[in-house]
Every structure is written in structure tokens, then in C-alpha cells.
């Protein structure tokens, strides 16, 4: 999925859950490219969000690319159901699954793009064995679980390392960055190698969401 521009993927974790249909529908109008779906189970991370049904219900509200980020334990059990719910890409955490190859295969065999996420304290090199299968590499720049956290110092170097590995082993994969992304640091994150920026509060909390998307993209 080579990109000619920086992709902005607002995280609906920061949207108004009481009006989620319209929140998702309006993402096209403000210039967003993807819809980022943060799925949390209260086990892998200390928070609960939403699951298959909400994704299925909001799928008709938008033609944008649905980017499902699973922060759940043993995701192999559920990845196919997220594909069936309407996700265009499903990513899961290296730290949450023993059978990474098998989980990636389930996603790809279901006709969906796949991604692998790593936490801020996980060595970037762990992605090497899987690069041949990945469409997306997700570098977490906060510890997963809650929105509104501060971008962790040292994350730019991790993004740059992921880019070097991607360029060598998986040139068609994209690098996504999630956590603490805002209009102040977006350009340095992109310069380090990010293709896709996930932003929650920076978009949904902005006085003018369309302007925020433009500023994030640069």
C-alpha cells in the first residue's frame, strides 16, 4: 500500500460514542483518509471499547478505509470476525499472540490486509520474521489502553528503525504511528518514516477538525 501522501486516520476512540454514526460519516467531509478502530478487551489493556457489532453497524456510514487495531488477548480467536464485520485491515499486537504467523494467515486468507503492532518497550527487530506478510507495521508511541497520552521520547528513533527494515524487506508495507500524535509533532513523525498518522484528540478535540487534519498532514 505505497502512499503518495501522509494518511490521516482519526481514532474514533476519541469520538462521541452517543453519535458515532454521524461522527464516522463526517470524517470524509473533514478530509480524513482512514477510520482507525481501537478495539480493547480489558485484558491485554486496562480498558474496554467496542467490538464486532459496532464496526458492522458503522460500516455503511463511510466508504473510507477501516483500520482495525486489536488490543486484545489471543487475537487469533477473533480476527476473522473483524474482517467479516467490515475491516479493510486488521492489525494485532506482537505481545498478545503466540501464533503470529497463523494469525496473519487467517487475516490474509479472509481477503483482508494485515498489520502487526509493537509496544514502546518491544524491540523493533521482532517484526523481521513477519515482514514478508505484512501490509502495515504499527509503531505504538504510547502504551496502549487510553487516548490522550503524551508521545514517548525516543519514539522517533524507533520509527526510523522500522522504516529501514520496511525499506529493505517489505517495500510495499506502510508504517503507522499511534499515540500522542498532534499538530506539533506530526511533521517530525512523518520525517522519521511514518506513512499513516493515527490521531484521536488532535482531531476530535479540535475547534476545526478539517483544519486539524490539514495541519497533521502538513
C-alpha positions in Angstrom: 0.0 0.0 0.0 2.6 2.6 -1.0 1.4 6.1 -0.2 1.9 9.4 -2.1 0.8 11.5 0.9 0.6 11.2 4.6 -2.6 9.3 5.5 -4.6 10.7 8.4 -6.5 8.1 10.4 -8.6 9.6 13.2 -9.2 7.2 16.1 -12.9 7.0 16.9 -11.9 6.2 20.5 -12.0 10.0 20.9 -15.3 10.5 19.1 -18.7 11.0 20.7 -20.0 7.4 21.2 -23.5 8.7 21.6 -23.4 9.9 18.0 -20.9 7.5 16.4 -22.7 7.1 13.1 -22.5 10.8 12.3 -19.0 11.1 13.7 -17.8 8.4 11.3 -19.9 9.8 8.4 -18.3 13.3 8.9 -14.7 12.0 8.7 -14.9 12.2 4.9 -16.0 15.8 5.0 -13.1 16.9 7.1 -10.6 15.3 4.8 -9.6 12.2 6.8 -8.4 9.2 4.8 -8.9 6.2 7.1 -11.1 5.4 10.1 -9.0 3.9 13.0 -10.9 1.5 15.2 -9.3 0.9 18.6 -10.6 -2.4 19.9 -9.8 -3.1 23.6 -10.8 -6.0 25.7 -9.9 -5.1 29.3 -7.4 -7.9 29.4 -4.5 -7.1 27.1 -5.0 -3.4 28.0 -6.8 -1.9 31.0 -9.7 -0.5 29.1 -12.9 -1.7 27.2 -14.1 -0.1 24.0 -16.2 -1.9 21.3 -16.3 -4.9 19.2 -17.6 -6.5 16.0 -21.2 -5.2 16.2 -20.3 -1.5 16.3 -17.9 -1.9 13.4 -20.6 -3.7 11.4 -23.1 -1.0 12.3 -20.9 1.9 11.3 -19.5 0.3 8.1 -22.4 1.6 5.9 -21.7 5.2 7.2 -18.4 5.6 5.4 -16.6 4.5 2.3 -13.3 5.3 4.0 -10.7 2.6 4.7 -11.5 0.8 8.0 -8.3 0.2 10.0 -9.0 -2.1 12.9 -6.3 -2.1 15.7 -6.9 -5.0 18.0 -5.6 -4.5 21.5 -6.9 -7.8 22.7 -5.5 -11.0 24.2 -5.1 -14.0 21.8 -6.4 -12.2 18.7 -6.2 -15.3 16.6 -9.6 -16.3 18.0 -11.4 -13.3 16.6 -9.5 -11.8 13.7 -11.8 -13.4 11.0 -14.9 -11.9 12.7 -13.4 -8.4 12.5 -12.8 -9.0 8.7 -16.4 -10.1 8.4 -17.6 -7.0 10.3 -16.1 -4.8 7.6 -12.5 -4.0 8.4 -10.2 -3.4 5.4 -7.1 -4.0 7.5 -6.7 -5.8 10.8 -3.7 -5.4 13.0 -2.9 -7.1 16.3 -0.1 -6.9 18.9 3.0 -9.0 18.8 2.9 -9.1 22.6 -0.7 -10.6 22.6 -0.3 -13.6 20.4 1.9 -16.8 20.3 0.9 -17.8 16.8 1.7 -14.7 14.9 2.2 -16.4 11.5 -1.0 -18.3 11.8 -3.0 -15.2 12.8 -1.6 -13.2 9.9 -2.5 -16.1 7.6 -6.1 -16.1 8.8 -6.5 -12.4 8.1 -4.9 -12.7 4.6 -6.9 -15.8 3.7 -10.0 -13.9 4.6 -9.2 -11.4 1.9 -8.0 -8.6 4.2 -4.8 -6.6 4.7 -2.9 -7.3 7.9 -0.7 -5.4 10.3 1.5 -6.1 13.3 1.7 -3.7 16.2 4.5 -3.4 18.8 4.5 -1.6 22.1 7.0 1.1 23.0 9.2 -1.3 25.1 9.3 -4.1 22.4 12.4 -4.3 20.2 11.6 -3.2 16.7 13.6 -6.1 15.3 10.9 -8.6 16.4 9.0 -7.7 13.3 11.7 -9.0 11.0 10.4 -12.6 10.6 7.0 -11.4 9.6 7.8 -8.6 7.2 7.1 -10.7 4.1 3.4 -11.0 5.1 2.8 -7.5 6.5 0.8 -4.7 4.8 1.3 -2.4 7.8 3.7 -2.0 10.7 2.2 -0.2 13.7 4.6 1.5 16.0 3.0 2.4 19.3 4.4 5.7 20.7 2.4 5.4 23.9 1.5 2.3 25.9 -1.9 1.1 24.6 -5.1 1.4 26.6 -6.1 5.0 26.7 -6.3 8.1 24.5 -4.7 11.4 25.3 -1.3 10.2 26.3 2.0 12.0 25.7 4.2 10.9 22.8 7.1 8.9 24.4 10.6 10.3 24.0 12.8 8.1 21.8 10.0 7.0 19.6 11.3 8.8 16.5 14.3 6.6 16.5 12.1 3.5 16.7 10.0 4.8 13.7 13.2 5.3 11.7 14.4 1.8 12.5 11.1 0.4 11.4 11.4 2.4 8.2 14.8 1.0 7.5 13.6 -2.6 8.0 10.5 -1.9 5.8 12.6 -0.4 3.0 14.8 -3.5 3.0 12.4 -6.3 3.5 8.8 -5.1 2.8 8.8 -2.1 0.5 5.1 -2.3 -0.1 4.2 -2.1 3.6 3.3 1.1 5.3 4.3 2.4 8.7 1.6 3.6 11.0 2.2 5.6 14.2 -0.3 5.6 17.0 -0.1 7.5 20.3 0.4 11.2 21.2 0.3 12.4 17.6 -0.6 16.1 17.4 -0.1 19.1 15.1 3.1 20.0 17.0 4.9 16.7 16.4 3.3 15.3 13.2 5.9 16.6 10.8 8.8 15.1 12.8 7.0 11.8 13.0 6.4 11.8 9.2 10.0 12.8 8.6 11.1 9.8 10.7 9.3 7.5 8.4 5.6 7.3 9.2 3.1 6.9 6.3 -0.1 6.8 8.4 -0.8 9.0 11.5 -3.4 7.9 14.0 -4.8 10.9 15.8 -7.7 10.9 18.3 -7.9 14.0 20.5 -5.9 16.0 17.9 -8.8 15.7 15.5 -12.0 15.1 17.6 -10.9 17.7 20.2 -10.1 20.4 17.7 -12.2 23.5 17.3 -12.0 23.0 13.5 -11.4 19.3 12.6 -10.8 19.9 8.9 -8.0 22.4 9.8 -6.5 19.9 12.2 -6.4 17.2 9.5 -4.7 19.6 7.1 -2.1 20.5 9.8 -1.4 16.9 10.7 -0.9 16.1 7.0 1.4 19.1 6.6 
